[in-house]
Every structure is written in C-alpha cells, then in structure tokens.
Amino acid sequence: MLLLTASFCIMMAASAAAADPAVASGARSHTVQKGETLYAIARRYDVSVEALMSLNGIADAGKLFVGMKLTIPGDPGAVPGLLEYVVKKGDTLYGIAKAHGVAVADIVKASGMTTTTIKIGQTLRIPATSTAASVASPSSPVPASVAPASGTAAGAKPAAATGQSWPVAGAVSYLQGKLKGVSISAESASAITAVRSGTVISAGPFRGFGLVAYVQAGDGMIYVYGGAAALSVKLGDSVRKGSLIGKLSSDGDASAYFFVFDGADTIDPASAPRD
C-alpha cells in the first residue's frame, strides 16, 4: 500500500509539472534521500518551502518519504525540456535513470558525458521525456554488502558449472552478500568474454570491482562483468557470445566477478540463460 501511494504521489507531481508550461520549461527534479527535510531541500535550491509545497501538492511539510521525487521551481537559465540533478553520495547512474524513468544513454547524451562515471556534486541533465526505453536495473548493481575477494570467499560454495559457460576460465565460487554473484579466480591477464549477446549499457570503474561492463540482453536481463583491468567495450557497443569484454590484471592473483540481473533482482549466475 505504501509503495502504491509513493508511486501515485510521484506520478501526480510529474503530471503537475508537465501541465504548467512555466514549470516544464525550467524545472529541476530532486529525489528525497534519507534524513532530508523540505526546509533543507528548499535551502539547497534557493527556493521557498511554500513554493515547493505548492508546486508538488504537499499539504504537510513533514510528510516526505525516501525516494519521493520533487519538482523544483524553475531556473530562468535552465535548458527547456531538461531537468537538473546533483549527484549525491551513494548515487549510481542506473538509479538516477530509473528514478526519472529515462535510459542511462539519455542522461549521458543530455549531460555531454563521455563516460558513465559520475561523482558527488556533479550536475546531470535529465530529459523530461525519453524516446529510449528505460533500463530496468537496480540502483546499486553491486552493493557494499557483497565483498569482493580473491579466490574463494570464506564460507562460499563452488558454483555448479555443468553445461554452462563462464566469462573467464577458472575456479568459480559464490560471493557472500544479499545479491547472488560469483568470483572467478583465473590466471593473470585472462580474457573476459560475453556469455550472451546484448548491448553495453555501461562501462567503467565501480568501487571495489575494478572496471565493470553491463550488457543488456534482448529480453532485458543484465549481465555484469567485473574485475577487469582493461575494457574492450564502451557504452552502446553490441556484443555476441564470445566477444571480448576486457582482460584481468597481469599482476599477481586475478579474479573476475559475474552477476546477472532479472529486473531489480539477481539470479543464480549458473542458471542464467546463455546463447
């Protein structure tokens, strides 16, 4: 019921902004984070609390919830059709795109970015509408609760590899944490290859996991290849099974990381579809 109410509020706020030409032409958007108050948000954007409440149909300033999307009164210098978003600690480009209902590629293009790497304090431009399909993926594909490890993690069990192909040849072990994923201990400089065809929707560094590539298959499932020291793919590339994704480090022990997302949930990588 709470989720339904939150979704309804977000849709109503978006509809109100679209209905007002003055707002739509220069509005900004802000997604409420844990611990934030309407007063603090108003100060951050140099607007009044009353203006925020009126624009977003808020009757009680104390009734904010995490994830609620607020429309910020427009800036006369803003670019028409674009929202501005300031990156905060813990944000991922996936999560920002999903919260605004657009594709990662739309934000990258509108913001003039050359990579999908973002940093705290960076201002992103987000299209008010998107012609591209949005990427249904988790806001934090590899959370801190999944601890990367070289070789077999403590308490981890070997992954069943019968009849399956893996991104790199080596000893496969499950990682500990909330998400299902594997660590593959391999020889240094080993090649990481795609296990399924798809399109690269992100490629770059991810804290604790080296360079990571995210490949979305035709059915929407996302295959995450991590641990690379160098990547051979970039955003927008099409790959086939066996295509080179990147290579592991040539220094000492090397491990690749492999996750598969079906919507917002991970599935056992051993049972994920291959081509």
C-alpha positions in Angstrom: 0.0 0.0 0.0 2.9 2.4 0.9 4.6 1.6 -2.4 1.4 2.3 -4.3 0.9 5.6 -2.5 4.5 6.6 -3.2 4.2 5.8 -6.9 1.0 7.7 -7.1 2.5 10.8 -5.5 5.4 10.7 -7.8 3.2 10.4 -10.9 1.0 13.2 -9.7 3.9 15.5 -9.1 5.3 14.8 -12.6 1.8 15.4 -14.2 1.5 18.7 -12.4 4.9 19.9 -13.7 4.1 18.8 -17.2 0.7 20.7 -17.1 2.3 24.0 -16.2 4.4 25.4 -19.2 6.3 27.7 -16.9 7.4 24.8 -14.7 8.1 22.4 -17.6 10.3 24.9 -19.4 12.8 25.3 -16.5 12.0 22.8 -13.8 14.5 20.8 -11.8 14.0 17.5 -10.1 15.1 16.2 -6.7 14.7 12.7 -5.2 14.3 12.8 -1.4 17.1 11.0 0.5 17.2 9.6 4.0 17.2 12.3 6.6 16.3 15.2 4.3 13.7 17.8 5.2 11.7 20.1 2.9 13.4 23.1 4.6 16.9 21.7 3.8 15.9 20.9 0.2 14.5 24.4 -0.2 17.7 26.0 1.1 19.8 23.8 -1.2 18.0 25.0 -4.3 17.5 28.6 -3.0 13.7 28.4 -3.2 10.9 28.9 -0.6 9.3 26.0 1.3 5.9 27.4 0.3 6.8 27.3 -3.4 8.0 23.6 -3.1 4.8 22.7 -1.3 2.5 24.4 -3.8 4.3 23.0 -6.8 4.3 19.5 -5.6 0.8 19.5 -3.9 2.3 18.9 -0.4 -0.1 19.8 2.4 2.2 18.8 5.3 5.9 19.7 5.1 6.8 16.9 7.5 5.4 14.1 5.3 8.2 13.3 3.0 9.4 9.8 2.2 12.6 8.4 0.9 12.5 8.2 -2.9 9.8 10.8 -3.4 10.6 12.9 -6.4 10.1 16.7 -6.0 9.8 19.2 -8.8 11.9 22.3 -8.0 10.7 25.7 -9.2 12.3 26.5 -12.5 15.5 28.4 -13.1 15.1 31.0 -15.9 18.5 29.9 -17.2 17.6 26.2 -17.3 17.5 24.4 -20.7 13.9 23.7 -21.8 12.9 20.1 -21.7 15.7 19.2 -19.3 15.8 18.6 -15.5 19.0 19.1 -13.4 20.1 16.7 -10.8 23.1 17.0 -8.5 24.8 13.7 -7.7 24.9 12.7 -4.1 26.8 10.1 -2.1 25.6 6.6 -2.9 24.0 7.5 -6.3 24.5 5.4 -9.4 23.7 6.4 -12.9 21.4 3.4 -13.1 19.5 4.5 -10.0 19.1 8.1 -11.2 17.9 7.0 -14.7 15.4 4.6 -13.1 14.1 7.2 -10.7 13.4 9.6 -13.6 12.1 7.0 -16.0 14.7 7.5 -18.6 17.6 5.5 -20.1 21.2 5.8 -19.0 22.1 6.8 -22.5 19.7 9.7 -22.4 21.4 11.2 -19.4 24.8 10.6 -20.8 23.9 12.4 -24.1 22.0 15.3 -22.4 24.8 15.9 -20.0 27.5 15.8 -22.6 29.3 12.9 -20.8 32.0 10.8 -22.5 31.8 8.0 -19.9 29.2 6.6 -17.5 31.3 7.5 -14.4 29.7 10.1 -12.1 31.0 11.8 -8.9 29.4 13.5 -5.9 28.4 17.1 -6.7 28.3 16.6 -10.4 25.2 18.2 -12.1 23.4 15.9 -14.6 20.9 17.0 -17.2 18.0 14.6 -17.5 15.5 14.7 -20.4 11.9 15.4 -19.2 10.8 12.8 -21.7 12.7 10.0 -23.3 12.3 8.2 -26.6 14.5 5.4 -25.5 13.3 2.5 -23.3 14.4 2.9 -19.7 16.7 0.5 -18.2 15.1 -1.6 -15.5 18.0 -2.2 -13.3 18.9 -1.9 -9.6 20.0 1.5 -8.2 23.2 -0.2 -6.8 24.1 -3.1 -9.0 26.9 -4.3 -6.7 26.3 -3.0 -3.2 29.0 -2.8 -0.5 27.4 -5.8 1.2 28.9 -8.0 -1.5 32.5 -8.2 -0.6 34.9 -8.8 -3.5 37.5 -11.4 -2.7 40.4 -13.0 -4.5 39.7 -16.7 -5.0 37.1 -18.4 -2.8 35.4 -16.2 -0.2 35.1 -17.6 3.3 32.1 -19.8 3.6 31.5 -19.6 -0.2 30.4 -22.7 -2.1 31.6 -23.8 -5.5 29.2 -22.8 -8.3 27.8 -25.6 -10.5 29.4 -25.2 -13.9 28.0 -28.3 -15.6 26.8 -27.4 -19.1 27.4 -23.7 -18.6 30.0 -21.2 -20.0 31.6 -18.6 -17.8 33.1 -15.2 -18.7 36.6 -16.4 -17.8 38.2 -19.8 -17.2 39.0 -20.5 -13.6 37.7 -21.6 -10.2 34.1 -20.4 -9.7 32.8 -19.6 -6.2 29.7 -17.8 -4.9 30.2 -14.4 -3.2 28.7 -13.7 0.2 26.1 -11.0 0.4 22.5 -10.1 -0.4 23.0 -10.4 -4.1 23.7 -13.6 -6.0 27.1 -13.4 -7.8 30.3 -15.3 -8.3 34.0 -14.7 -8.1 36.1 -16.5 -10.7 39.8 -17.0 -9.8 41.8 -17.1 -13.0 45.2 -16.7 -14.5 46.6 -13.2 -14.7 45.7 -11.3 -18.0 42.9 -13.8 -18.8 40.3 -12.6 -21.3 36.8 -11.9 -20.1 34.2 -12.8 -22.7 30.5 -12.4 -23.1 28.3 -15.4 -22.4 25.3 -13.9 -24.2 24.6 -11.3 -26.9 23.4 -7.9 -26.0 24.2 -4.1 -25.8 26.6 -2.4 -23.5 24.6 0.0 -21.3 27.5 1.0 -19.0 31.3 0.5 -18.9 33.7 1.9 -16.4 35.1 1.7 -12.9 32.9 0.6 -9.9 34.3 0.8 -6.4 35.9 -2.4 -5.3 35.3 -4.2 -8.5 37.8 -2.7 -10.9 36.4 -1.9 -14.4 32.9 -3.3 -15.0 30.7 -3.7 -18.1 27.0 -4.1 -18.0 25.4 -5.8 -21.0 21.6 -5.9 -21.5 20.3 -8.9 -23.5 17.3 -8.7 -25.8 14.9 -9.9 -23.0 16.1 -7.1 -20.6 18.3 -9.3 -18.4 21.6 -7.5 -17.5 24.9 -9.4 -17.4 27.5 -7.7 -15.2 31.2 -8.5 -15.9 33.6 -7.1 -13.3 37.2 -7.2 -12.1 38.7 -6.1 -15.4 42.0 -4.1 -15.5 41.1 -3.0 -19.1 37.9 -3.0 -21.0 37.5 -3.7 -24.7 33.9 -2.4 -24.9 32.2 1.0 -24.5 28.7 2.3 -24.0 26.4 1.4 -26.9 28.5 -1.4 -28.3 26.8 -4.6 -29.4 28.4 -7.9 -28.3 27.8 -11.5 -29.2 28.6 -14.6 -27.2 32.4 -14.9 -27.0 33.0 -11.2 -27.7 35.9 -9.8 -25.7 34.7 -7.7 -22.8 38.1 -7.0 -21.3 41.1 -8.5 -19.5 42.1 -9.2 -16.0 45.2 -7.7 -14.4 48.6 -9.1 -15.3 49.9 -8.6 -11.8 49.6 -11.4 -9.3 46.2 -13.1 -8.5 43.3 -12.1 -10.6 39.6 -12.5 -10.2 36.6 -11.7 -12.3 33.1 -11.0 -10.9 29.9 -12.0 -12.6 26.3 -11.0 -11.7 23.0 -11.4 -13.7 20.0 -9.2 -13.0 16.5 -10.0 -14.0 14.7 -6.7 -13.3 15.8 -5.5 -9.9 16.7 -9.0 -8.6 19.8 -11.1 -9.2 19.5 -14.7 -10.2 22.0 -17.5 -9.8 24.6 -16.9 -12.5 24.9 -20.6 -13.1 21.3 -20.8 -14.1 21.2 -17.6 -16.2 20.5 -18.1 -19.9 23.4 -18.3 -22.3 23.4 -18.1 -26.1 
